[in-house]
Amino acid sequence: MFPKSIPIPIPGGLHGPLPRFIEVAQKLSTETVDDVDAVISQQFENFSHIDLKDKSVAVGVGSRGIKEQPSVVRAVLRELKSAGARPFLFPAMGSHGGGNAEGQEAVLAEYGYTEAVFGVPVKSSMDVVEVGNLADGTPVYCDAIAHAADYIVPVNRVKPHTSFRGPHESGLAKMLAISVSKHAGAAALHFHGFAHFEHLIPEAAQVSLDHVNILFGVGIVENSLETIRQVELVAPEKFLERDAALLELAKASIPQLYFSKIDVLIVDKIGKNISGSGLDPNVTGRAGSGMPGFDKGLKIKRVVIRDLTDKTQGNATGLGTADVTTQRMVRKVDWTKTYVNMVTAGVINGARLPIVADTDRDAIGIAIRGCPGVNSDQARIVRVPNTLELTTIWVSETMRADVDADPRLEITSEPFELSFDQENALVGEIED
């Protein structure tokens, strides 16, 4: 049993004076699709030549918290029904949700994907069908229930991956290669390691495209506000081409921090609904996989994670890339879900336990002490709600010169002190 308290009786204690803070607005990408329903309806016309009457269509939804994906899925289901098809939803999430059918259905339900809400059945199973092999013999799988349908429609957000770099990262190709292939397929590809994903992902996706009836894929690109910047219904013959193009658009749209150096980054919450890695290395530069390509010039000395999101259901993937966390966080971790996710991915560093502080105040103090030569009242500190919502952040006044010098940053408050309650937990939330 993990101890409920770990005293750290060092000379001088953990609590030094902290700088004052200012609220800062970051001017990030905000281009938005005005009418998702109209776009889906118009693009669906490209597939009107396909007879869908009485055809079963498996619509795959993943484990990510994609803010406006429900409206996209609802529009796709509407068009399928209008064409006479019989659509249903299925979890396309590899090994997530604890690596079992009930857990994956529960993840969908947590995001509101239920028959009661969407008016179509939800069918969850970990059974797979082997649909082909890569050149080296690695099997490629497909969800058995989805494979038995007349058509499959994978739905996914296209964005930079959190563990590797390549022409196809998180998106439609990966959805086919890993997510639709359930735990068996995820394990088969992850066995080779992320260093090979640059070619494994498109190769496995192509095998699926050659042997599985894909009606179309739905690619979503978000802006920094988590609203939809672009959505496309992608024909099978253009899957890889458009997946790569949408990734480039996504790279220009993702949230980021407009600084060159930070002593301590305080992250209020991590979770699978925030990022596949829980704590997005596209923001922090810290990839649990250790793969290169994530350092974009921002240097962060220490990272503090305060808590888990409710929607991650205890999955603390990414915790190991932080330096300090809290007792609050550790008490919420479902270690089985976390370990299944990390062991399947082969990124075991992502599940390591940082120093566990009794309180938020202690966690910040420990992190500052982990920055040699930095006095607590001069520390460069940034607080964010998570690595997805970065429109509004808190920045220590010691970084004011950086803010004043960058036209993408705007101060939106008077200086204020960080407040802590009687249990030394941070008071107040960051609100957009």
Residue, then its C-alpha position, 0 to 999 in steps of 0.5 A: m500500500f502506498p503511504k498516505s503521506i511522505p514527510i520530507p524533513i529537509p533543512g529550510g523546508l519546501h516552501g520558499p516565497l513564490p513570485r506573483f502571477i499574471e493571466v496571459a492569453q495566447k493567440l493560437s490557431t482559431e480557424t473554424v468550420d462554420d457548419v459541420d452538418a453542411v460539410i458532411s452532407q456535401q461530402f457524402e454526395n461523393f459516395s452517392h454512387i454506392d448502394l448502401k440500402d440495408k447495408s451494415v456499416a461499422v463506425g469506429v470511434g476511438s478513446r480520445g476526448i475530441k470535443e466536437q467529434p460527437s457532432v461529426v459522428r451524428a452527421v455521418l450516422r444521419e447521412l448513412k441512415s438517409a441512404g438506407a444503411r444500418p450503421f452501428l458504433f464500435p470502439a476502435m481503440g487498440s488496447h485502451g479501456g483496460g484491453n477488454a470489451e466492457g472497458q472499451e464500451a465504458v470509454l465510449a459511454e463516458y464520452g456519450y456514445t451510447e445507443a440511447v444518445f445516438g440511436v444506433p447499437v454499440k457493439s464491442s468485442m476484442d475478437v479479431v480477424e487476420v486480414g493480411n501480413l506485412a512484408d516481414g510476416t507481421p499480421v494485420y488484424c481487424d475488429a471481428i464485428a466490424h469486419a463482418a459488416d458490409y462497410i467500415v467507417p473509421v473516425n479519427r482526429v489527425k494530429p502529431h503523434t506523442s511518441f514518434r515522427g513520420p508522414h503518418e502519425s495520429g490519424l486515419a492510417k493509424m486508426l486502421a493499423i492499430s485502433v481498428s485492429k484492437h489489442a492484438g493488432a496494437a501489440a503486433l505493431h508495438f512489438h517492433g517499437f516506435a522507431h519503425f512506426e514511420h513505415l509500419i503505420p502506412e504499410a499496415a494501413q495499406v494492407s487493411l485498405d486492400h483487404v477490408n471494405i472501407l466506405f470512407g474515413v472521417g478525418i478531423v483537424e482541430n484548432s487550438l480551441e478544440t473546435i473543428r478547423q477541417v473535416e473530410l470524408v476520405a475515399p479509400e484510394k486517397f487515404l494515405e495521401r489525405d492523411a499526410a496532408l491533414l497532418e501537416l495542417a494539424k501541425a500548424s493548428i495544435p496548441q503550444l506554449y510561446f516561450s523558450k524556457i520555463d523552470v517549472l510547468i504546473v499541469d493541473k490535469i492529464g488524461k487519455n481524453i487530453s492526449g494519447s500520452g496523457l501529457d502531450p510531448n508536442v507541448t512539453g517536448r518530453a516523449g515517453s518513448g524517448m524518440p527524437g523530434f519533439d524539441k521545438g526550442l522550449k526548455i522545461k526544467r521540471v514538470v508538476i502534474r497535480d491531478l487526473t481527468d475524470k474521463t481518463q478513468g484512472n489511466a495515468t499514461g504519461l505520469g512518468t514524464a513528469d518530475v513531481t506529482t501529488q497524493r491526490m493524483v496517485r490515489k486516482v490511478d488505475w494501475t492495471k489500465t495504465y500498465v496495460n496501455m504502457v506495456t502494449a505500447g512498449v513505452i514503460n517509461g510513461a508509467r514510472l512514478p515521479i516524486v509524490a508530494d503530499t500537497d500542491r504547495d509541496a509539489i511546487g516547492i520540490a520542483i523549484r528545488g530541482c532547478p539548481g541555482v533558481n531562487s523560488d521568488q525568481a523562478r520562471i513558472v507557468r501553470v496550464p489546465n492541461t496540454l490541450e487547453l492553452t488559450t489562457i495560462w498563468v505565468s509568473e511575473t518573472m516572465r513578464a518581459d517574455v510576454d511583453a516581447d511576443p505579440r502572440l501573448e497578451i496580459t489579461s489580469e493584474p498581478f496576483e499571488l498564488s493561493f492555497d487552501q488549508e490543505n495546501a491545495l491550489v485555489g482557483e481554476i484557469e478559465d478560458 
